[in-house]
């Protein structure tokens, strides 16, 4: 089904097919639980850390990702992201002080997530499912030989990104560096560290986000979890997740 939305350039550049198919299949295999820390590092070195818990699974109708971010006090932010097989994204949240889940308006998708350099929509890699894909000349990023993929949203894609350029390691087809150009021209950079393979699936142990012209950065560090969590639909009930969290507290 996904191949029906593939860019016609596939016939001209087989590497584009390799990159997109590999990137999409990686996301379509997701079935994990993860725990870690989300840390904002100020320009002067001051750190503010949050506990980060997430789980994700690809279902027949697309990806579901449920995240809970808590601290430094007792406040908690919960978000449920759903990305369809065509890359259409919806976001629901339960924000501090709220008792029930609500749909996050599109205007807020690019808001900082708990004050970090990550936004709500940065949590999913919808760019690989957009229709407009272009393979740029290959480059090295550090010691890695990379495909360079430029993804541009179409009119049907809801995003605050004007384009996303990904440096994807040729041997493992995993991104090591991503630059998002937001509407308005500002750029945001993501660097992936500690690449590792678990159950045949590659992941990063840390992702650092930097916003152009803003001192400091933010780091999402994964400290534990399972790459084969055998999750079901019930694991992504936003209301149930919230009530279970309160019981634990």
C-alpha positions in Angstrom: 0.0 0.0 0.0 2.8 2.4 0.9 4.4 1.9 -2.5 1.4 3.4 -4.1 2.4 6.8 -2.7 6.0 6.5 -3.7 7.5 9.4 -5.7 7.8 8.6 -9.5 11.6 9.3 -9.2 11.9 5.8 -7.8 12.2 4.6 -11.4 15.1 6.9 -12.0 17.0 6.5 -8.7 16.8 3.1 -7.1 18.7 4.5 -4.1 15.7 6.6 -3.2 13.6 3.5 -3.1 16.2 1.8 -0.8 16.3 4.8 1.6 12.5 5.3 1.8 11.6 1.7 2.0 14.2 1.0 4.7 13.1 4.1 6.7 9.5 3.2 6.5 10.0 -0.4 7.3 12.0 0.6 10.4 9.1 2.6 11.7 6.6 -0.1 10.7 8.4 -2.6 13.0 8.3 -0.4 16.1 7.0 -2.2 19.2 8.9 -0.8 22.2 8.8 0.4 25.8 11.4 2.9 26.8 12.4 4.9 29.9 14.9 7.7 30.2 15.4 11.4 30.7 14.6 14.5 28.8 17.0 17.3 29.7 17.2 20.9 28.8 20.8 22.3 29.0 21.0 26.1 29.1 23.8 28.1 27.5 25.4 28.5 31.0 25.3 24.8 31.6 22.3 24.7 33.9 20.3 21.5 33.5 16.6 20.8 34.0 15.7 17.1 33.7 12.4 15.3 33.3 11.5 11.6 33.6 10.5 10.2 30.2 8.5 7.1 29.7 7.3 6.0 26.2 5.8 3.1 24.3 5.1 2.7 20.6 3.6 0.1 18.3 2.7 0.0 14.6 -0.8 -1.2 14.1 -2.6 -1.9 10.7 -3.8 1.7 10.7 -0.4 3.2 11.6 1.8 4.2 14.5 0.7 5.0 18.0 3.2 6.6 20.5 2.3 7.3 24.1 4.7 9.5 26.1 4.6 10.6 29.8 7.0 13.4 30.9 7.1 14.2 34.6 9.0 16.4 36.9 11.0 18.2 38.2 7.9 18.7 40.4 4.7 16.6 40.5 3.4 17.9 37.2 3.0 15.5 34.3 2.5 15.9 30.6 1.0 13.0 28.6 0.7 12.8 24.9 -0.6 10.3 22.4 0.5 10.6 18.8 -1.1 8.7 16.0 0.5 8.6 12.5 -1.5 6.9 9.7 0.0 4.8 7.0 -0.1 7.9 4.7 1.8 10.1 7.3 -1.3 11.9 8.6 -0.6 12.9 12.3 -3.0 13.6 15.2 -1.9 14.5 18.7 -3.9 14.2 22.0 -2.6 15.5 25.3 -3.3 15.7 29.0 -1.4 18.7 30.2 -0.5 19.7 33.8 -3.7 20.8 35.5 -6.0 19.0 33.1 -8.1 16.0 34.0 -9.1 14.7 30.6 -7.4 14.2 27.2 -8.0 16.7 24.4 -6.9 17.1 20.8 -3.9 19.4 20.6 -4.7 22.2 18.1 -2.3 22.2 15.1 -1.2 25.7 16.0 0.5 24.3 19.1 2.3 21.3 17.5 5.5 23.3 17.3 5.3 24.5 20.9 8.3 23.5 23.1 7.6 20.2 24.8 8.0 21.0 28.6 10.2 23.9 27.7 12.8 21.9 25.8 14.0 22.2 22.2 11.8 19.3 21.1 8.3 20.1 19.9 5.2 17.9 20.1 5.5 16.9 16.4 9.2 16.2 16.7 8.2 13.0 18.5 7.3 11.2 15.2 9.2 10.9 11.9 6.3 11.6 9.6 8.6 13.1 7.0 9.5 9.7 5.6 5.8 9.2 4.7 5.4 12.4 2.7 5.0 12.1 -1.0 7.7 14.6 -2.0 11.1 13.0 -1.6 14.4 13.9 -3.2 17.8 12.2 -2.8 20.6 14.8 -2.7 24.3 13.9 -3.4 25.8 11.5 -0.8 27.9 13.0 2.0 29.9 11.9 5.0 28.6 12.8 8.5 31.6 12.3 10.8 33.0 8.9 9.8 29.7 7.6 8.3 28.9 7.4 4.7 25.3 8.8 4.3 22.5 9.0 1.9 21.1 12.6 2.1 17.3 12.7 1.8 15.3 15.9 1.5 11.6 15.5 2.4 9.1 18.2 1.6 5.5 18.2 2.8 2.6 18.3 0.4 -0.6 20.3 0.8 -2.2 17.3 2.6 0.6 17.1 5.2 0.0 18.9 8.5 3.3 20.1 9.8 5.2 23.2 10.7 8.2 22.0 8.8 9.0 23.5 5.4 11.5 20.7 4.7 13.4 18.0 6.5 16.9 16.9 5.4 18.1 13.6 6.8 21.7 12.1 6.7 21.0 8.4 6.8 23.8 5.9 7.3 24.1 3.8 4.1 24.9 0.5 5.9 22.1 0.5 8.5 19.6 3.0 7.0 19.3 4.9 10.2 19.4 8.7 10.5 22.5 10.1 12.2 21.7 13.8 11.6 18.5 15.6 10.7 17.9 19.3 9.9 14.4 20.7 9.9 13.7 24.0 8.2 10.6 25.5 9.8 8.1 27.7 8.0 9.6 31.1 8.5 13.2 29.9 7.9 14.4 28.9 11.3 16.3 25.6 11.5 16.4 22.9 14.1 19.1 20.3 14.2 19.0 16.7 15.6 22.0 14.6 16.2 21.8 10.9 17.0 24.3 9.2 19.3 24.9 5.6 20.5 23.3 3.7 17.6 22.6 0.2 18.6 20.7 -2.9 17.3 18.1 -4.7 19.4 16.1 -7.6 17.9 17.1 -6.6 14.4 15.9 -3.0 14.9 18.3 0.0 15.1 17.8 2.8 17.6 19.7 5.6 19.2 20.5 5.9 22.9 20.5 9.7 22.7 19.1 12.4 20.5 20.2 16.0 20.9 18.1 18.9 19.6 19.5 22.4 18.9 17.5 25.4 17.7 19.3 27.9 15.4 20.1 31.1 17.3 19.1 29.7 20.7 21.8 28.9 23.3 22.1 25.4 24.8 20.3 22.3 23.6 18.1 19.4 24.8 18.9 15.8 25.1 16.6 12.8 25.1 18.5 9.9 26.6 17.0 6.4 26.7 18.2 4.4 29.7 16.1 1.3 29.6 13.2 -0.6 27.9 12.3 -3.4 25.6 12.5 -3.5 21.8 9.9 -6.2 21.6 7.1 -5.2 24.0 4.2 -7.1 22.4 1.9 -4.1 22.9 -1.8 -4.0 22.1 -4.5 -1.3 21.6 -5.3 -1.2 25.3 -1.8 -0.1 26.0 -2.6 3.2 24.3 -5.7 4.2 26.2 -4.8 7.8 27.2 -7.3 7.9 30.1 -6.3 4.5 31.4 -2.6 5.4 31.3 -3.3 8.6 33.2 -5.3 6.8 36.0 -2.6 4.1 36.3 0.0 6.8 36.7 -2.0 8.4 39.6 -2.2 5.0 41.3 1.6 4.6 41.1 2.1 8.0 42.5 
